[in-house]
């Protein structure tokens, strides 16, 4: 996974908050995509 690489980059970045915000948004988008792809898993 690129998670570790991204976290290392964020640590070096002056805009750590922005980096974490983008990471959080990307994670939410991935969760939403999985939820849309697998409608049979919904309760």
Order of alpha helices (4+ residues) and beta strands (2+ residues): alpha-alpha
